[in-house]
Amino acid sequence: MKLLLDQHLSYRLVPKLSDFFPGSKHVKDFEMTEVDDEVIWQFAATNDFVIVSKDTDFFHRSSVRGSPPKVIFLRVGNCTSKRILATILDNRTRSQFCNESHRVSSHFGMNS
């Protein structure tokens, strides 16, 4: 499962996630930091990425449109990248389940 981190998350997370989620990227890697969410949505769907975001827009879009792509919505508020990394890694089993199931999205909070 490869993750696509949106512009609200640090691009510095990608190397730290790559051992657990090979092929993961940040929207910055594709020069998509200033594009409309629809462009990111279509790119993720076409290239088999799971979108990871703290923004509710992708979560709501997945609720209405379904998948692909799947979405992981991080309900962590303003926190450090270290905390975001811990939240993703602490929930990686749930992430992989979401990817393998018919669920279109998952949401993780700090106490998930």
C-alpha positions in Angstrom: 0.0 0.0 0.0 1.5 3.4 -1.0 0.4 6.6 0.6 0.0 10.0 -0.9 0.5 12.7 1.7 -1.3 16.0 1.0 0.0 19.5 1.3 -1.1 19.8 5.0 1.4 17.1 6.0 5.2 17.5 6.0 7.0 16.0 3.0 9.7 15.0 5.5 7.4 12.2 6.7 7.8 10.2 3.4 11.2 8.7 4.1 10.2 7.8 7.6 7.2 5.9 6.2 8.8 4.2 3.3 9.9 1.1 5.1 6.3 0.5 6.1 4.5 1.9 3.1 6.9 1.4 0.1 6.3 3.8 -2.8 4.7 6.5 -0.7 5.0 10.1 -1.8 4.1 13.6 -1.0 2.1 15.8 -3.4 5.2 18.0 -3.5 7.0 15.1 -5.3 4.6 15.6 -8.2 4.4 19.4 -8.0 0.8 19.3 -6.8 1.0 21.5 -3.7 -1.1 24.2 -5.2 -3.6 22.2 -7.3 -7.3 21.6 -6.8 -8.2 18.6 -4.6 -9.9 17.0 -7.6 -6.5 16.8 -9.4 -5.0 15.0 -6.4 -8.0 12.8 -6.2 -7.8 11.7 -9.8 -4.0 11.3 -9.6 -4.3 9.1 -6.5 -7.0 7.0 -8.2 -5.1 6.5 -11.4 -1.8 5.7 -9.7 -3.1 3.4 -6.9 -2.4 5.7 -3.9 -4.2 6.0 -0.6 -4.6 9.7 0.2 -3.5 10.8 3.7 -4.8 14.1 5.0 -5.7 16.2 8.1 -8.2 18.1 5.9 -11.8 17.0 6.0 -12.3 17.7 2.2 -10.9 14.3 1.1 -12.8 12.5 3.8 -16.1 14.0 2.8 -15.3 13.4 -0.9 -14.7 9.7 -0.2 -18.0 9.5 1.7 -19.9 10.9 -1.3 -17.9 9.3 -4.2 -16.5 6.1 -2.8 -13.2 4.7 -4.0 -10.8 4.6 -5.6 -8.9 6.3 -4.1 -9.2 5.4 -0.5 -8.6 8.0 2.1 -7.0 8.1 5.6 -8.3 11.1 7.5 -6.0 12.1 10.4 -8.0 13.7 13.2 -5.0 15.0 15.0 -5.4 18.8 14.9 -2.3 20.9 15.2 0.5 18.7 16.3 4.1 17.9 15.5 5.1 15.8 12.5 6.5 13.3 15.0 3.1 12.9 16.5 1.6 12.4 13.0 4.2 9.8 12.1 3.4 8.0 15.4 -0.3 8.1 14.7 0.1 6.6 11.2 2.5 3.9 12.3 0.5 3.1 15.4 -2.5 2.5 13.0 -0.7 0.8 10.2 -2.5 -2.5 10.7 -5.8 -0.6 10.5 -4.5 1.2 7.4 -3.7 -2.0 5.6 -7.1 -3.4 6.6 -8.7 -0.4 5.1 -6.8 -0.9 1.9 -7.7 -4.5 1.6 -11.4 -4.1 2.5 -14.2 -2.4 0.8 -14.1 0.5 3.1 -13.5 3.8 1.3 -11.9 5.7 4.2 -10.6 5.4 7.7 -10.0 8.1 10.3 -7.4 8.0 13.0 -7.1 10.3 16.0 -4.4 10.6 18.6 -6.0 8.0 20.8 -6.9 5.5 18.1 
